[in-house]
Amino acid sequence: MKAPISKVSFIAFILLAITSCSYQPEHQFRIVFLQCCHDEWRDVMNSEMKRELAFHPDIKLETIESYSNTEKQVEQLKAIAKQKIDLLIITPNESKPLTAAIEEIYKAGIPIVFVDRKTESRNYTAFIGADNYEIGKTAGKFLASQFKGEGNIIEVQLEMTSSPATERNRGFKDAIAATPNLRIIEVLETKNGLKDINTNIPRILKEHPETNIIFSHTDFLAVTAYLAAQKEGKSKNLFFVGIDAIPVTKGMQDVKNGVLNATLLYPTGGAEAIQTAVKILKKQPFEKETKLLTNVITSDNVDIMLSQIQKIKEQQVEIERETLKITELNKTYSTQRNRLYFISALLTIVVILGAFLYFLLQEKQHSNRILEEQNLAILEQKNEIEKVSHLARKATEDKMRFYSYISHEFKTPLSLILTPTEDLLQRKNTDIKETRNTLQLINKNANRLLRLVNQLLEMRKLDAGKMELELSQNDLVSFIKDIVGDFGVKAKQKHIDLQFISPFKELLFAFDADKLDKVLFNIISNAFKFTPDGGLIHVSILKNTDKIEINIADNGIGMNAEEKAHAFDLFYRGNKNISLGTGLGLALSQEFVTLHGGEIIINSEKDKGTTFKIILPFMESKQNLKESAKSSSSKKASVFEEIETPLIKNNTKHSFENTIILIEDNRDLNLFLNQKLGKNYNVVATENAEQGWQEILSYIPDVIICDVMLPGMDGFALTQKVKSDFRTSHIPVILLTAKSQIESQIEGTKAGADDYILKPFNQQLLEEKLKGLVENRDRMRRRFSNEVINPNQLQKGERRFLLEFEALIDKNIKDSTLSVEKLSHELGMSRVQLFRKISALTNKNVADYIAEYKLQKAKILLKEQEKNIAEIAYELGFSTPSYFTTFFKQKTNQTPTEWRNG
């Protein structure tokens, strides 16, 4: 007994039977030809394509006519883009309007062959067409030879929105440029068709009776110009030249009839287009650019050309007749063969499917059930994996962000520990007072690092659930009053209205004094950071039967909705200038309040201030009132560390040659650098970029040292602003920052920074780099002060400024009252800013620079020999020729006449 046929074997048998009985016809390529030509041109091109297609029966060509209508051609291209074709051949009516539609088709993977014309896009496969530039150039050379380089030409142009028109015009102009006596007396662009010719040719011939040549971009335009001239009785005296040489009814026939004196052959490229398309479709090598040759047709060779074309037509007719016979035979053969294959395949399929249909249906239903179960299981697994992956990715991102923030926060106090320490070690003569101040700075920033570490450890205890309250009954009013009082010095420094408002003289309350101290301290410190000078911070306390409410309100910058929602998130950093200490402090504050069974509520609007509302449940304790000296002393120490030393600006003395603008928001670091750099430079210190920009414009310094992380505008933005402003673009910028990532360094370089120094930094390294930048700038000034300024040797912004400055001098050079004030006013600068800018770039004052410019201009005018000395003097803005002579002799030791003759 034979084994039953398996499902796989049975399906294989069906496929084999169907394959053996089916006929797979050869692939036929579909090509669409979108043309935009006049009737004669279209007939010649179609004839050439038809003749070439006779050799390629596997190519099906569909021709679409747009009748020189650009909008219609765009609509046709959009329709073609939705069809399935193998290749597009197109003659664009205009270049620019069709660019977008052509690129859409090309990006869809359809090869594009341009014939005769192109668009502005470079996205095409091949181009076939005459070289319109060479045709225009050939026409110019032909006329130059015919008229021996002398003649007056009217050029009748096509509308200059198409590439053939612009290229023919350019080639024609280049050809006649070599013959100065052969000139174009007028150009007529036919924007409105024949109406422009019939209207303007009679007018031009009257205005220019010396005209003896009319060169037209097409034969049709040339014949129209001939008829217009004939009406005026002037056609016999004119030489008419066109382009196209269409052999059907125009072109060559017009030359033979004597209407045109000459025409240039403009091959259609129909046959070449089909040949290139076949190579593209069959993956054969092809030329991307195929330039067709031209020839000048005159009465001497027109008969020969016409007879050759007539012979080609006769051969074409014979080819078409033979092709038609072959097509009919192939059609009959194909029909009979397909019928046979179809009947055989149909019988086979009916027999096989009739026996196997029920089996397939059962197997399909069973397979579908299995697939549905598998898909459901896979989907559940996928969702679970995505959920776990999302949590892992978020945790990783939080950790990396945390490491980045903490390393950044540690670098500033480390800079203020390491840099002063290195400075102490390098000193030979020790000043006790200065050493004590340096050690206090080191101690302060070491304590700051310790406080950050303690906050991290406390956050770790909270996460582990090991933090416990140590409740004691205290007077909450005096407790808060002491904390607010410790900020009095800071409030006075910033002119902030700091008040504590309480309706109670005493309020006994059980709370953890150490933790509540940290909560209030963190929130009040946060208010000071974001409240501008002259603002207000009010702390108030309220009580009802079961809860106590502490409010800390300010009128600072406020928060937007997103920042308010994430204010207590450990890893969130809505304002990029909030430090890690602030982020930890707010997070710890919320946790400490939660331990008390309370909550913190934020009410804030952008630019309208912020109110932190601390709500605590009223708790009583049987413990006796305890003195909180320990927490108070630790609190005062921490406040002492936070109170900022007032910034002393070193901008009132100018005893040194070079000036530095220092922008650093950390006051300790600002004061340290101010002190160190002030020994060799005039230092102008600021704490934010906005104020720093005003100082830069005021002083036009030699170097700018700027931190990256600043309140408001950051260092990158300031650097870019400095380098893009022509008043300050020459000033070197050193970025001093704790952002060590390579991305930040790249961003700083892109902004235009001249150097990028990472915190913690070496003070000696900073001073040496500063010294190098200043010396390089001095060398450049000394070099330019001894030679004529070449703007190409400068940086881009400085080059643009000097070019604009020289252009302004040149514009006003005839003005004998030209002054520095007038130039600075037109440049939008103050007189001092202009003086410092020119001096920084050239080591010359403005008056010397203007004199040098006038001297160079005078030498150029003297060389030209076209003007006398007096004319040159007045053109350069000198009040008298004698004053000019005196000026020139002072500069060159020669009079203008001696210099010219020499």
Secondary structure, DSSP 8 states (H G I E B T S, - for coil): ------HHHHHHHHHHHHHHH-------EEEEEEE---HHHHHHHHHHHHHHHTT-TTEEEEEEE-TT-HHHHHHHHHHHHTS--SEEEE--S-SSTTHHHHHHHHHTT--EEEES---S----SEEEEE-HHHHHHHHHHHHHHHTTT-EEEEEEE--TTSHHHHHHHHHHHHHHTT-TTEEEEEEEE-TTTHHHHHHHHHHHHHH-TT--EEEESSHHHHHHHHHHHHHTT-GGG-EEEEEE--SSSSTHHHHHTTS-SEEEE----HHHHHHHHHHHHTT----SEEEE---EE-TTTHHHHHHHHHHHHHHHHHHHHHHHHHHHHHHHHHHHHHHHHHHHHHHHHHHHHHHHHHHHHHHHHHHHHHHHHHHHHHHHHHHHHHHHHHHHHHHHHHHHHHHHHHHHHHHHHHHHHHHHHHHHHH-SS--HHHHHHHHHHHHHHHHHHHHHHHHHHHHHHHHHT------EEEEHHHHHHHHHHHTHHHHHHTT-EEEEE-S-S--EEEE-HHHHHHHHHHHHHHHHHTS-TT-EEEEEEEE-SSEEEEEEEE-SS---HHHHHTTT-SS--SSTT--HHHHHHHHHHHHHHHHTT-EEEEEEETTTEEEEEEEEE----SS-----HHHHHHHHHHHHHHS--------S---SS-EEEEE-S-HHHHHHHHHHHTTTSEEEEESSHHHHHHHHHHH--SEEEEESS-SSS-HHHHHHHHHHSTTTTTS-EEEEES---HHHHHHHHHHT-SEEEESS--HHHHHHHHHHHHHHHHHHHHHHHTS---GGGS-HHHHHHHHHHHHHHHHTTT-TT--HHHHHHHHT--HHHHHHHHHHHHSS-HHHHHHHHHHHHHHHHHHH-SS-HHHHHHHTT-SSHHHHHHHHHHHHSS-HHHHHH-
